[in-house]
């Protein structure tokens, strides 16, 4: 059996860091899709004694019956070019030099937990190479989101091919070595980075709509228990993903959206965006507890043209196809395309037709990768100062797109968010109990209504498991 496996699989070497002093486990594995018996040899390398163990896929040291697993995204944030208003405050931005001799501490919310993790960092929009001196992960103090304090006893160094310092080329991303750092489901993780030289450009990569507090302090404070006197903003910088080694039945739901998915109107450090509430709902049902949710929302995003961040067709490869373990895609986009197109009959008919054509491109490309695509109807914007027009041409375009979503049978399923949150007395508007006040975005209760409208049975790997 071993010789047969060797003939059909590709040998892969990767490094698992186990401690802050950077000893590591080098795991040589035999892995391929559909092969369930590959042998894995692990040897612990450190300054002292070496020990070794043999793990077989389908086993783990703590539970010999657990699947060795595959990598699945358990948190994500779509990168974009940082606008001037979202740059780090002075002195962390100093002309064409950003974060020189600076520590940046960020927290993220993990969906499904796991023992082994790895992180993604992006320099997609940097105007120069991104040199990061060192990176660590730790559990935040009290397990809370958006706090500057960590439990220093849990701090671990992150490596890349065994090295603590990296230089990410312009336009590139890097994925860390696997790190033996168990994270719990629905927990928070703190990631701290130190940049000695800083990035030599005023063009940097970030995710402005983090709805989570990030801290920055001059000097190297990578493993400090707290950062007193640190400046703070609600943006993520450079960090774009977290993956975990998960059992074979774990899979990701990827969400492509705009500010409604990015959480405009949700609670800072509250983790109550609709994607968060969807994940919590999935956790309540045994058949969907192994589903992760990746929020790739970008504020102001459009399907057809760049806005705040690249358009959906341009970012599709990176934010969908390159996401590990993705089995489902939810598309909730289009309101910004309609709202920024001129409010004439001809322009609105054109933008509606173009959105529908773009949806078909998304569906075709996702299906080619084995990903099911669920289309969400565009929610009302009646009364919004910028988007609602007195002629009603934009409202007609929204209805045209929504009718196509509901009746074309092109999407694998329809998520009727419009029906879930519109005002029964005035369907052109969001129900006042869900309206954050601008007649476009929602309160946490409104986002909860969106999440509650999504059936459990859309995310079952085994169709016989039944609906909730």
Secondary structure as UniProt FT lines:
FT   HELIX           2..8
FT   STRAND          10..17
FT   TURN            20..21
FT   STRAND          24..31
FT   TURN            33..34
FT   STRAND          39..45
FT   STRAND          51..56
FT   TURN            57..58
FT   TURN            64..65
FT   STRAND          70..76
FT   STRAND          80..81
FT   HELIX           84..86
FT   TURN            90..91
FT   STRAND          93..94
FT   TURN            95..96
FT   STRAND          97..98
FT   TURN            100..101
FT   STRAND          102..109
FT   STRAND          114..122
FT   TURN            124..125
FT   STRAND          130..132
FT   STRAND          134..138
FT   HELIX           141..143
FT   TURN            145..146
FT   HELIX           152..154
FT   STRAND          156..157
FT   TURN            161..162
FT   STRAND          166..168
FT   TURN            170..171
FT   STRAND          173..175
FT   STRAND          178..183
FT   TURN            185..186
FT   STRAND          188..195
FT   STRAND          205..207
FT   STRAND          214..218
FT   TURN            222..223
FT   TURN            228..229
FT   STRAND          231..233
FT   STRAND          236..237
FT   STRAND          239..246
FT   TURN            248..249
FT   STRAND          251..257
FT   HELIX           259..262
FT   TURN            263..265
FT   TURN            268..270
FT   HELIX           274..283
FT   HELIX           286..288
FT   TURN            289..290
FT   STRAND          291..297
FT   TURN            299..300
FT   HELIX           312..316
FT   HELIX           317..321
FT   TURN            324..325
FT   STRAND          326..332
FT   HELIX           335..340
FT   HELIX           345..368
FT   TURN            369..370
FT   STRAND          372..376
FT   TURN            382..383
FT   TURN            385..387
FT   TURN            390..391
FT   HELIX           393..407
FT   STRAND          413..415
FT   HELIX           417..421
FT   STRAND          422..423
FT   TURN            424..425
FT   STRAND          426..430
FT   TURN            432..434
FT   HELIX           444..452
FT   HELIX           456..459
FT   HELIX           463..465
//
